[in-house]
Amino acid sequence: MNKPVNLRQHRKQHARQEKRAQGDANAAKFGERKHQRKARDSEAQRVTRLHEAHKRDD
Protein backbone atom coordinates (compact mmCIF):
# COMPACT_ATOMS: atom_id res chain seq x y z
CA MET A 1 0.00 0.00 0.00
CA ASN A 2 0.94 3.60 -0.37
CA LYS A 3 2.29 5.69 2.43
CA PRO A 4 -0.40 7.88 4.08
CA VAL A 5 -0.19 11.60 3.27
CA ASN A 6 -0.57 14.29 5.89
CA LEU A 7 -2.91 16.72 4.13
CA ARG A 8 -2.02 19.65 6.39
CA GLN A 9 1.67 19.34 5.51
CA HIS A 10 0.83 18.86 1.86
CA ARG A 11 -1.29 22.05 1.79
CA LYS A 12 1.46 24.05 3.52
CA GLN A 13 4.09 22.74 1.12
CA HIS A 14 1.89 23.58 -1.86
CA ALA A 15 1.27 27.11 -0.50
CA ARG A 16 5.03 27.62 -0.05
CA GLN A 17 5.67 26.54 -3.65
CA GLU A 18 3.03 28.97 -4.93
CA LYS A 19 4.51 31.85 -2.92
CA ARG A 20 7.97 31.01 -4.18
CA ALA A 21 6.72 30.96 -7.77
CA GLN A 22 5.00 34.33 -7.25
CA GLY A 23 8.20 35.75 -5.74
CA ASP A 24 10.26 34.53 -8.69
CA ALA A 25 7.77 36.12 -11.08
CA ASN A 26 8.02 39.41 -9.18
CA ALA A 27 11.81 39.25 -9.21
CA ALA A 28 11.78 38.82 -12.97
CA LYS A 29 9.20 41.56 -13.39
CA PHE A 30 10.82 44.20 -11.22
CA GLY A 31 14.38 43.18 -11.96
CA GLU A 32 17.37 44.50 -10.15
CA ARG A 33 18.13 45.54 -6.63
CA LYS A 34 18.35 49.24 -5.87
CA HIS A 35 22.15 49.42 -5.78
CA GLN A 36 22.41 47.55 -9.09
CA ARG A 37 19.89 49.89 -10.72
CA LYS A 38 21.73 52.97 -9.42
CA ALA A 39 25.08 51.64 -10.66
CA ARG A 40 23.63 50.96 -14.12
CA ASP A 41 22.05 54.42 -14.28
CA SER A 42 25.22 56.19 -13.14
CA GLU A 43 27.27 54.29 -15.72
CA ALA A 44 24.83 55.32 -18.46
CA GLN A 45 25.08 58.96 -17.34
CA ARG A 46 28.90 58.76 -17.37
CA VAL A 47 28.91 57.38 -20.91
CA THR A 48 26.51 60.12 -22.04
CA ARG A 49 28.71 62.83 -20.48
CA LEU A 50 31.82 61.45 -22.19
CA HIS A 51 30.02 61.30 -25.51
CA GLU A 52 28.73 64.88 -25.14
CA ALA A 53 32.20 66.13 -24.18
CA HIS A 54 33.71 64.87 -27.42
CA LYS A 55 31.19 66.46 -29.77
CA ARG A 56 32.40 69.10 -32.16
CA ASP A 57 30.95 72.59 -32.02
CA ASP A 58 29.63 73.77 -35.38
Predicted model as a PDB file, atoms N, CA, C, CB and O in Angstrom, pLDDT in the B-factor column:
MODEL        1                                                                  
ATOM      1  N   MET A   1       0.828  -1.190   0.000  1.00 76.00           N  
ATOM      2  CA  MET A   1       0.000   0.000   0.000  1.00 76.00           C  
ATOM      3  C   MET A   1       0.871   1.252   0.000  1.00 76.00           C  
ATOM      4  CB  MET A   1      -0.941  -0.001   1.208  1.00 76.00           C  
ATOM      5  O   MET A   1       2.063   1.217   0.304  1.00 76.00           O  
ATOM      6  N   ASN A   2       0.240   2.326  -0.344  1.00 88.00           N  
ATOM      7  CA  ASN A   2       0.945   3.596  -0.369  1.00 88.00           C  
ATOM      8  C   ASN A   2       1.083   4.167   1.033  1.00 88.00           C  
ATOM      9  CB  ASN A   2       0.224   4.587  -1.273  1.00 88.00           C  
ATOM     10  O   ASN A   2       0.335   3.832   1.951  1.00 88.00           O  
ATOM     11  N   LYS A   3       2.054   5.026   1.155  1.00 90.00           N  
ATOM     12  CA  LYS A   3       2.286   5.690   2.430  1.00 90.00           C  
ATOM     13  C   LYS A   3       1.198   6.752   2.639  1.00 90.00           C  
ATOM     14  CB  LYS A   3       3.713   6.330   2.476  1.00 90.00           C  
ATOM     15  O   LYS A   3       0.875   7.478   1.700  1.00 90.00           O  
ATOM     16  N   PRO A   4       0.627   6.861   3.841  1.00 89.00           N  
ATOM     17  CA  PRO A   4      -0.400   7.883   4.079  1.00 89.00           C  
ATOM     18  C   PRO A   4       0.198   9.293   3.963  1.00 89.00           C  
ATOM     19  CB  PRO A   4      -1.042   7.688   5.476  1.00 89.00           C  
ATOM     20  O   PRO A   4       1.361   9.523   4.297  1.00 89.00           O  
ATOM     21  N   VAL A   5      -0.623  10.217   3.486  1.00 89.00           N  
ATOM     22  CA  VAL A   5      -0.188  11.596   3.266  1.00 89.00           C  
ATOM     23  C   VAL A   5      -0.848  12.496   4.292  1.00 89.00           C  
ATOM     24  CB  VAL A   5      -0.524  12.068   1.827  1.00 89.00           C  
ATOM     25  O   VAL A   5      -2.062  12.446   4.488  1.00 89.00           O  
ATOM     26  N   ASN A   6      -0.042  13.319   4.945  1.00 94.00           N  
ATOM     27  CA  ASN A   6      -0.569  14.294   5.888  1.00 94.00           C  
ATOM     28  C   ASN A   6      -1.053  15.496   5.067  1.00 94.00           C  
ATOM     29  CB  ASN A   6       0.520  14.716   6.963  1.00 94.00           C  
ATOM     30  O   ASN A   6      -0.241  16.237   4.513  1.00 94.00           O  
ATOM     31  N   LEU A   7      -2.350  15.683   4.992  1.00 95.00           N  
ATOM     32  CA  LEU A   7      -2.914  16.721   4.131  1.00 95.00           C  
ATOM     33  C   LEU A   7      -2.529  18.125   4.584  1.00 95.00           C  
ATOM     34  CB  LEU A   7      -4.421  16.597   4.092  1.00 95.00           C  
ATOM     35  O   LEU A   7      -2.349  19.015   3.753  1.00 95.00           O  
ATOM     36  N   ARG A   8      -2.402  18.330   5.885  1.00 96.00           N  
ATOM     37  CA  ARG A   8      -2.024  19.647   6.395  1.00 96.00           C  
ATOM     38  C   ARG A   8      -0.624  20.016   5.895  1.00 96.00           C  
ATOM     39  CB  ARG A   8      -2.074  19.669   7.947  1.00 96.00           C  
ATOM     40  O   ARG A   8      -0.401  21.134   5.431  1.00 96.00           O  
ATOM     41  N   GLN A   9       0.312  19.077   5.992  1.00 96.00           N  
ATOM     42  CA  GLN A   9       1.668  19.338   5.510  1.00 96.00           C  
ATOM     43  C   GLN A   9       1.695  19.523   4.005  1.00 96.00           C  
ATOM     44  CB  GLN A   9       2.600  18.206   5.908  1.00 96.00           C  
ATOM     45  O   GLN A   9       2.439  20.353   3.484  1.00 96.00           O  
ATOM     46  N   HIS A  10       0.880  18.743   3.312  1.00 95.00           N  
ATOM     47  CA  HIS A  10       0.826  18.855   1.859  1.00 95.00           C  
ATOM     48  C   HIS A  10       0.306  20.233   1.435  1.00 95.00           C  
ATOM     49  CB  HIS A  10      -0.063  17.747   1.272  1.00 95.00           C  
ATOM     50  O   HIS A  10       0.845  20.839   0.508  1.00 95.00           O  
ATOM     51  N   ARG A  11      -0.740  20.731   2.111  1.00 96.00           N  
ATOM     52  CA  ARG A  11      -1.289  22.054   1.791  1.00 96.00           C  
ATOM     53  C   ARG A  11      -0.259  23.147   2.065  1.00 96.00           C  
ATOM     54  CB  ARG A  11      -2.572  22.319   2.605  1.00 96.00           C  
ATOM     55  O   ARG A  11      -0.106  24.067   1.261  1.00 96.00           O  
ATOM     56  N   LYS A  12       0.444  23.054   3.186  1.00 97.00           N  
ATOM     57  CA  LYS A  12       1.464  24.052   3.523  1.00 97.00           C  
ATOM     58  C   LYS A  12       2.598  24.040   2.493  1.00 97.00           C  
ATOM     59  CB  LYS A  12       2.028  23.789   4.938  1.00 97.00           C  
ATOM     60  O   LYS A  12       3.067  25.094   2.063  1.00 97.00           O  
ATOM     61  N   GLN A  13       3.024  22.860   2.111  1.00 97.00           N  
ATOM     62  CA  GLN A  13       4.086  22.744   1.122  1.00 97.00           C  
ATOM     63  C   GLN A  13       3.645  23.336  -0.220  1.00 97.00           C  
ATOM     64  CB  GLN A  13       4.496  21.274   0.950  1.00 97.00           C  
ATOM     65  O   GLN A  13       4.413  24.032  -0.885  1.00 97.00           O  
ATOM     66  N   HIS A  14       2.419  23.056  -0.601  1.00 97.00           N  
ATOM     67  CA  HIS A  14       1.885  23.585  -1.856  1.00 97.00           C  
ATOM     68  C   HIS A  14       1.792  25.117  -1.795  1.00 97.00           C  
ATOM     69  CB  HIS A  14       0.492  22.969  -2.154  1.00 97.00           C  
ATOM     70  O   HIS A  14       2.110  25.795  -2.772  1.00 97.00           O  
ATOM     71  N   ALA A  15       1.361  25.657  -0.660  1.00 97.00           N  
ATOM     72  CA  ALA A  15       1.268  27.110  -0.502  1.00 97.00           C  
ATOM     73  C   ALA A  15       2.653  27.743  -0.576  1.00 97.00           C  
ATOM     74  CB  ALA A  15       0.588  27.469   0.833  1.00 97.00           C  
ATOM     75  O   ALA A  15       2.811  28.809  -1.171  1.00 97.00           O  
ATOM     76  N   ARG A  16       3.665  27.097   0.026  1.00 98.00           N  
ATOM     77  CA  ARG A  16       5.032  27.619  -0.051  1.00 98.00           C  
ATOM     78  C   ARG A  16       5.529  27.649  -1.492  1.00 98.00           C  
ATOM     79  CB  ARG A  16       5.978  26.773   0.811  1.00 98.00           C  
ATOM     80  O   ARG A  16       6.168  28.615  -1.909  1.00 98.00           O  
ATOM     81  N   GLN A  17       5.238  26.600  -2.250  1.00 98.00           N  
ATOM     82  CA  GLN A  17       5.671  26.543  -3.646  1.00 98.00           C  
ATOM     83  C   GLN A  17       5.001  27.642  -4.464  1.00 98.00           C  
ATOM     84  CB  GLN A  17       5.357  25.165  -4.250  1.00 98.00           C  
ATOM     85  O   GLN A  17       5.642  28.246  -5.325  1.00 98.00           O  
ATOM     86  N   GLU A  18       3.728  27.909  -4.211  1.00 97.00           N  
ATOM     87  CA  GLU A  18       3.030  28.970  -4.933  1.00 97.00           C  
ATOM     88  C   GLU A  18       3.616  30.337  -4.599  1.00 97.00           C  
ATOM     89  CB  GLU A  18       1.535  28.945  -4.607  1.00 97.00           C  
ATOM     90  O   GLU A  18       3.805  31.168  -5.487  1.00 97.00           O  
ATOM     91  N   LYS A  19       3.907  30.575  -3.309  1.00 97.00           N  
ATOM     92  CA  LYS A  19       4.507  31.850  -2.916  1.00 97.00           C  
ATOM     93  C   LYS A  19       5.883  32.024  -3.539  1.00 97.00           C  
ATOM     94  CB  LYS A  19       4.608  31.947  -1.395  1.00 97.00           C  
ATOM     95  O   LYS A  19       6.238  33.119  -3.976  1.00 97.00           O  
ATOM     96  N   ARG A  20       6.656  30.947  -3.581  1.00 97.00           N  
ATOM     97  CA  ARG A  20       7.975  31.014  -4.181  1.00 97.00           C  
ATOM     98  C   ARG A  20       7.866  31.325  -5.673  1.00 97.00           C  
ATOM     99  CB  ARG A  20       8.733  29.700  -3.959  1.00 97.00           C  
ATOM    100  O   ARG A  20       8.646  32.121  -6.197  1.00 97.00           O  
ATOM    101  N   ALA A  21       6.917  30.711  -6.350  1.00 96.00           N  
ATOM    102  CA  ALA A  21       6.719  30.962  -7.774  1.00 96.00           C  
ATOM    103  C   ALA A  21       6.300  32.417  -8.004  1.00 96.00           C  
ATOM    104  CB  ALA A  21       5.659  29.998  -8.353  1.00 96.00           C  
ATOM    105  O   ALA A  21       6.757  33.056  -8.952  1.00 96.00           O  
ATOM    106  N   GLN A  22       5.428  32.937  -7.132  1.00 96.00           N  
ATOM    107  CA  GLN A  22       5.003  34.333  -7.251  1.00 96.00           C  
ATOM    108  C   GLN A  22       6.186  35.266  -7.001  1.00 96.00           C  
ATOM    109  CB  GLN A  22       3.854  34.641  -6.261  1.00 96.00           C  
ATOM    110  O   GLN A  22       6.334  36.276  -7.691  1.00 96.00           O  
ATOM    111  N   GLY A  23       7.015  34.943  -6.038  1.00 93.00           N  
ATOM    112  CA  GLY A  23       8.195  35.750  -5.745  1.00 93.00           C  
ATOM    113  C   GLY A  23       9.177  35.748  -6.902  1.00 93.00           C  
ATOM    114  O   GLY A  23       9.755  36.786  -7.225  1.00 93.00           O  
ATOM    115  N   ASP A  24       9.372  34.603  -7.528  1.00 92.00           N  
ATOM    116  CA  ASP A  24      10.255  34.526  -8.690  1.00 92.00           C  
ATOM    117  C   ASP A  24       9.707  35.358  -9.844  1.00 92.00           C  
ATOM    118  CB  ASP A  24      10.439  33.068  -9.130  1.00 92.00           C  
ATOM    119  O   ASP A  24      10.460  36.022 -10.557  1.00 92.00           O  
ATOM    120  N   ALA A  25       8.394  35.317 -10.018  1.00 91.00           N  
ATOM    121  CA  ALA A  25       7.774  36.115 -11.078  1.00 91.00           C  
ATOM    122  C   ALA A  25       7.967  37.601 -10.798  1.00 91.00           C  
ATOM    123  CB  ALA A  25       6.269  35.784 -11.204  1.00 91.00           C  
ATOM    124  O   ALA A  25       8.254  38.370 -11.716  1.00 91.00           O  
ATOM    125  N   ASN A  26       7.813  38.014  -9.540  1.00 89.00           N  
ATOM    126  CA  ASN A  26       8.018  39.414  -9.182  1.00 89.00           C  
ATOM    127  C   ASN A  26       9.470  39.826  -9.377  1.00 89.00           C  
ATOM    128  CB  ASN A  26       7.594  39.659  -7.738  1.00 89.00           C  
ATOM    129  O   ASN A  26       9.746  40.936  -9.833  1.00 89.00           O  
ATOM    130  N   ALA A  27      10.397  38.941  -9.034  1.00 86.00           N  
ATOM    131  CA  ALA A  27      11.813  39.249  -9.207  1.00 86.00           C  
ATOM    132  C   ALA A  27      12.138  39.464 -10.680  1.00 86.00           C  
ATOM    133  CB  ALA A  27      12.684  38.125  -8.629  1.00 86.00           C  
ATOM    134  O   ALA A  27      12.905  40.361 -11.030  1.00 86.00           O  
ATOM    135  N   ALA A  28      11.557  38.646 -11.531  1.00 82.00           N  
ATOM    136  CA  ALA A  28      11.784  38.816 -12.967  1.00 82.00           C  
ATOM    137  C   ALA A  28      11.107  40.079 -13.472  1.00 82.00           C  
ATOM    138  CB  ALA A  28      11.273  37.596 -13.745  1.00 82.00           C  
ATOM    139  O   ALA A  28      11.631  40.754 -14.358  1.00 82.00           O  
ATOM    140  N   LYS A  29       9.956  40.400 -12.920  1.00 82.00           N  
ATOM    141  CA  LYS A  29       9.198  41.561 -13.389  1.00 82.00           C  
ATOM    142  C   LYS A  29       9.862  42.868 -12.973  1.00 82.00           C  
ATOM    143  CB  LYS A  29       7.771  41.511 -12.855  1.00 82.00           C  
ATOM    144  O   LYS A  29       9.985  43.789 -13.780  1.00 82.00           O  
ATOM    145  N   PHE A  30      10.285  42.947 -11.724  1.00 85.00           N  
ATOM    146  CA  PHE A  30      10.821  44.205 -11.221  1.00 85.00           C  
ATOM    147  C   PHE A  30      12.332  44.279 -11.304  1.00 85.00           C  
ATOM    148  CB  PHE A  30      10.392  44.411  -9.807  1.00 85.00           C  
ATOM    149  O   PHE A  30      12.910  45.346 -11.098  1.00 85.00           O  
ATOM    150  N   GLY A  31      12.981  43.166 -11.599  1.00 83.00           N  
ATOM    151  CA  GLY A  31      14.383  43.175 -11.961  1.00 83.00           C  
ATOM    152  C   GLY A  31      15.374  43.331 -10.836  1.00 83.00           C  
ATOM    153  O   GLY A  31      15.419  42.532  -9.900  1.00 83.00           O  
ATOM    154  N   GLU A  32      16.166  44.376 -10.946  1.00 82.00           N  
ATOM    155  CA  GLU A  32      17.371  44.499 -10.150  1.00 82.00           C  
ATOM    156  C   GLU A  32      17.129  45.061  -8.757  1.00 82.00           C  
ATOM    157  CB  GLU A  32      18.347  45.354 -10.864  1.00 82.00           C  
ATOM    158  O   GLU A  32      16.069  45.609  -8.452  1.00 82.00           O  
ATOM    159  N   ARG A  33      18.134  44.907  -7.942  1.00 85.00           N  
ATOM    160  CA  ARG A  33      18.133  45.540  -6.632  1.00 85.00           C  
ATOM    161  C   ARG A  33      18.462  47.020  -6.812  1.00 85.00           C  
ATOM    162  CB  ARG A  33      19.150  44.849  -5.670  1.00 85.00           C  
ATOM    163  O   ARG A  33      18.947  47.440  -7.863  1.00 85.00           O  
ATOM    164  N   LYS A  34      18.193  47.792  -5.780  1.00 88.00           N  
ATOM    165  CA  LYS A  34      18.348  49.237  -5.866  1.00 88.00           C  
ATOM    166  C   LYS A  34      19.787  49.631  -6.197  1.00 88.00           C  
ATOM    167  CB  LYS A  34      17.918  49.888  -4.561  1.00 88.00           C  
ATOM    168  O   LYS A  34      20.003  50.475  -7.067  1.00 88.00           O  
ATOM    169  N   HIS A  35      20.768  49.042  -5.526  1.00 93.00           N  
ATOM    170  CA  HIS A  35      22.150  49.421  -5.777  1.00 93.00           C  
ATOM    171  C   HIS A  35      22.597  49.020  -7.185  1.00 93.00           C  
ATOM    172  CB  HIS A  35      23.064  48.785  -4.737  1.00 93.00           C  
ATOM    173  O   HIS A  35      23.427  49.708  -7.779  1.00 93.00           O  
ATOM    174  N   GLN A  36      22.075  47.942  -7.721  1.00 88.00           N  
ATOM    175  CA  GLN A  36      22.408  47.551  -9.088  1.00 88.00           C  
ATOM    176  C   GLN A  36      21.803  48.531 -10.083  1.00 88.00           C  
ATOM    177  CB  GLN A  36      21.917  46.123  -9.379  1.00 88.00           C  
ATOM    178  O   GLN A  36      22.449  48.907 -11.061  1.00 88.00           O  
ATOM    179  N   ARG A  37      20.565  48.944  -9.832  1.00 85.00           N  
ATOM    180  CA  ARG A  37      19.889  49.889 -10.715  1.00 85.00           C  
ATOM    181  C   ARG A  37      20.610  51.232 -10.705  1.00 85.00           C  
ATOM    182  CB  ARG A  37      18.419  50.065 -10.297  1.00 85.00           C  
ATOM    183  O   ARG A  37      20.796  51.845 -11.756  1.00 85.00           O  
ATOM    184  N   LYS A  38      21.020  51.699  -9.508  1.00 92.00           N  
ATOM    185  CA  LYS A  38      21.728  52.975  -9.418  1.00 92.00           C  
ATOM    186  C   LYS A  38      23.075  52.910 -10.126  1.00 92.00           C  
ATOM    187  CB  LYS A  38      21.925  53.372  -7.954  1.00 92.00           C  
ATOM    188  O   LYS A  38      23.471  53.872 -10.784  1.00 92.00           O  
ATOM    189  N   ALA A  39      23.785  51.792 -10.002  1.00 93.00           N  
ATOM    190  CA  ALA A  39      25.075  51.636 -10.665  1.00 93.00           C  
ATOM    191  C   ALA A  39      24.906  51.662 -12.182  1.00 93.00           C  
ATOM    192  CB  ALA A  39      25.751  50.327 -10.225  1.00 93.00           C  
ATOM    193  O   ALA A  39      25.691  52.295 -12.888  1.00 93.00           O  
ATOM    194  N   ARG A  40      23.882  50.974 -12.677  1.00 90.00           N  
ATOM    195  CA  ARG A  40      23.632  50.960 -14.120  1.00 90.00           C  
ATOM    196  C   ARG A  40      23.283  52.354 -14.624  1.00 90.00           C  
ATOM    197  CB  ARG A  40      22.502  49.978 -14.460  1.00 90.00           C  
ATOM    198  O   ARG A  40      23.770  52.778 -15.672  1.00 90.00           O  
ATOM    199  N   ASP A  41      22.437  53.071 -13.875  1.00 91.00           N  
ATOM    200  CA  ASP A  41      22.051  54.421 -14.278  1.00 91.00           C  
ATOM    201  C   ASP A  41      23.236  55.381 -14.258  1.00 91.00           C  
ATOM    202  CB  ASP A  41      20.950  54.942 -13.371  1.00 91.00           C  
ATOM    203  O   ASP A  41      23.389  56.196 -15.168  1.00 91.00           O  
ATOM    204  N   SER A  42      24.072  55.289 -13.228  1.00 96.00           N  
ATOM    205  CA  SER A  42      25.224  56.195 -13.145  1.00 96.00           C  
ATOM    206  C   SER A  42      26.224  55.903 -14.259  1.00 96.00           C  
ATOM    207  CB  SER A  42      25.912  56.070 -11.772  1.00 96.00           C  
ATOM    208  O   SER A  42      26.841  56.826 -14.790  1.00 96.00           O  
ATOM    209  N   GLU A  43      26.391  54.633 -14.619  1.00 96.00           N  
ATOM    210  CA  GLU A  43      27.273  54.288 -15.724  1.00 96.00           C  
ATOM    211  C   GLU A  43      26.732  54.845 -17.044  1.00 96.00           C  
ATOM    212  CB  GLU A  43      27.443  52.762 -15.815  1.00 96.00           C  
ATOM    213  O   GLU A  43      27.498  55.336 -17.873  1.00 96.00           O  
ATOM    214  N   ALA A  44      25.431  54.771 -17.234  1.00 95.00           N  
ATOM    215  CA  ALA A  44      24.827  55.318 -18.456  1.00 95.00           C  
ATOM    216  C   ALA A  44      25.009  56.828 -18.514  1.00 95.00           C  
ATOM    217  CB  ALA A  44      23.328  54.962 -18.528  1.00 95.00           C  
ATOM    218  O   ALA A  44      25.270  57.377 -19.584  1.00 95.00           O  
ATOM    219  N   GLN A  45      24.875  57.505 -17.379  1.00 97.00           N  
ATOM    220  CA  GLN A  45      25.082  58.956 -17.343  1.00 97.00           C  
ATOM    221  C   GLN A  45      26.538  59.303 -17.644  1.00 97.00           C  
ATOM    222  CB  GLN A  45      24.675  59.524 -15.970  1.00 97.00           C  
ATOM    223  O   GLN A  45      26.808  60.279 -18.343  1.00 97.00           O  
ATOM    224  N   ARG A  46      27.478  58.515 -17.124  1.00 97.00           N  
ATOM    225  CA  ARG A  46      28.896  58.758 -17.369  1.00 97.00           C  
ATOM    226  C   ARG A  46      29.214  58.622 -18.856  1.00 97.00           C  
ATOM    227  CB  ARG A  46      29.759  57.785 -16.546  1.00 97.00           C  
ATOM    228  O   ARG A  46      29.935  59.445 -19.419  1.00 97.00           O  
ATOM    229  N   VAL A  47      28.678  57.592 -19.481  1.00 96.00           N  
ATOM    230  CA  VAL A  47      28.913  57.379 -20.909  1.00 96.00           C  
ATOM    231  C   VAL A  47      28.329  58.539 -21.711  1.00 96.00           C  
ATOM    232  CB  VAL A  47      28.298  56.036 -21.372  1.00 96.00           C  
ATOM    233  O   VAL A  47      28.957  59.011 -22.658  1.00 96.00           O  
ATOM    234  N   THR A  48      27.138  59.002 -21.344  1.00 96.00           N  
ATOM    235  CA  THR A  48      26.511  60.125 -22.040  1.00 96.00           C  
ATOM    236  C   THR A  48      27.354  61.387 -21.891  1.00 96.00           C  
ATOM    237  CB  THR A  48      25.091  60.368 -21.503  1.00 96.00           C  
ATOM    238  O   THR A  48      27.546  62.117 -22.864  1.00 96.00           O  
ATOM    239  N   ARG A  49      27.860  61.655 -20.692  1.00 95.00           N  
ATOM    240  CA  ARG A  49      28.708  62.833 -20.476  1.00 95.00           C  
ATOM    241  C   ARG A  49      29.969  62.770 -21.318  1.00 95.00           C  
ATOM    242  CB  ARG A  49      29.078  62.963 -19.002  1.00 95.00           C  
ATOM    243  O   ARG A  49      30.366  63.773 -21.910  1.00 95.00           O  
ATOM    244  N   LEU A  50      30.611  61.601 -21.381  1.00 95.00           N  
ATOM    245  CA  LEU A  50      31.819  61.454 -22.192  1.00 95.00           C  
ATOM    246  C   LEU A  50      31.514  61.677 -23.664  1.00 95.00           C  
ATOM    247  CB  LEU A  50      32.439  60.068 -21.989  1.00 95.00           C  
ATOM    248  O   LEU A  50      32.285  62.321 -24.376  1.00 95.00           O  
ATOM    249  N   HIS A  51      30.404  61.150 -24.109  1.00 93.00           N  
ATOM    250  CA  HIS A  51      30.019  61.305 -25.512  1.00 93.00           C  
ATOM    251  C   HIS A  51      29.751  62.776 -25.822  1.00 93.00           C  
ATOM    252  CB  HIS A  51      28.770  60.448 -25.835  1.00 93.00           C  
ATOM    253  O   HIS A  51      30.185  63.281 -26.858  1.00 93.00           O  
ATOM    254  N   GLU A  52      29.040  63.463 -24.934  1.00 92.00           N  
ATOM    255  CA  GLU A  52      28.731  64.876 -25.140  1.00 92.00           C  
ATOM    256  C   GLU A  52      29.992  65.728 -25.107  1.00 92.00           C  
ATOM    257  CB  GLU A  52      27.744  65.363 -24.083  1.00 92.00           C  
ATOM    258  O   GLU A  52      30.074  66.726 -25.822  1.00 92.00           O  
ATOM    259  N   ALA A  53      30.969  65.361 -24.302  1.00 90.00           N  
ATOM    260  CA  ALA A  53      32.200  66.132 -24.178  1.00 90.00           C  
ATOM    261  C   ALA A  53      33.049  66.060 -25.435  1.00 90.00           C  
ATOM    262  CB  ALA A  53      32.999  65.645 -22.994  1.00 90.00           C  
ATOM    263  O   ALA A  53      33.850  66.961 -25.683  1.00 90.00           O  
ATOM    264  N   HIS A  54      32.897  65.028 -26.221  1.00 88.00           N  
ATOM    265  CA  HIS A  54      33.713  64.867 -27.422  1.00 88.00           C  
ATOM    266  C   HIS A  54      33.026  65.338 -28.697  1.00 88.00           C  
ATOM    267  CB  HIS A  54      34.098  63.434 -27.574  1.00 88.00           C  
ATOM    268  O   HIS A  54      33.555  65.144 -29.792  1.00 88.00           O  
ATOM    269  N   LYS A  55      31.860  65.952 -28.570  1.00 86.00           N  
ATOM    270  CA  LYS A  55      31.192  66.459 -29.765  1.00 86.00           C  
ATOM    271  C   LYS A  55      31.892  67.711 -30.261  1.00 86.00           C  
ATOM    272  CB  LYS A  55      29.708  66.750 -29.482  1.00 86.00           C  
ATOM    273  O   LYS A  55      32.483  68.463 -29.487  1.00 86.00           O  
ATOM    274  N   ARG A  56      31.814  67.915 -31.545  1.00 84.00           N  
ATOM    275  CA  ARG A  56      32.401  69.097 -32.158  1.00 84.00           C  
ATOM    276  C   ARG A  56      31.361  70.218 -32.154  1.00 84.00           C  
ATOM    277  CB  ARG A  56      32.893  68.793 -33.607  1.00 84.00           C  
ATOM    278  O   ARG A  56      30.171  69.972 -32.346  1.00 84.00           O  
ATOM    279  N   ASP A  57      31.819  71.437 -31.937  1.00 78.00           N  
ATOM    280  CA  ASP A  57      30.948  72.595 -32.018  1.00 78.00           C  
ATOM    281  C   ASP A  57      30.932  73.099 -33.450  1.00 78.00           C  
ATOM    282  CB  ASP A  57      31.404  73.706 -31.043  1.00 78.00           C  
ATOM    283  O   ASP A  57      31.985  73.330 -34.044  1.00 78.00           O  
ATOM    284  N   ASP A  58      29.746  73.269 -34.001  1.00 69.00           N  
ATOM    285  CA  ASP A  58      29.633  73.773 -35.377  1.00 69.00           C  
ATOM    286  C   ASP A  58      29.098  75.171 -35.380  1.00 69.00           C  
ATOM    287  CB  ASP A  58      28.736  72.874 -36.222  1.00 69.00           C  
ATOM    288  O   ASP A  58      28.932  75.767 -36.444  1.00 69.00           O  
TER     289      ASP A  58                                                      
ENDMDL                                                                          
END                                                                             
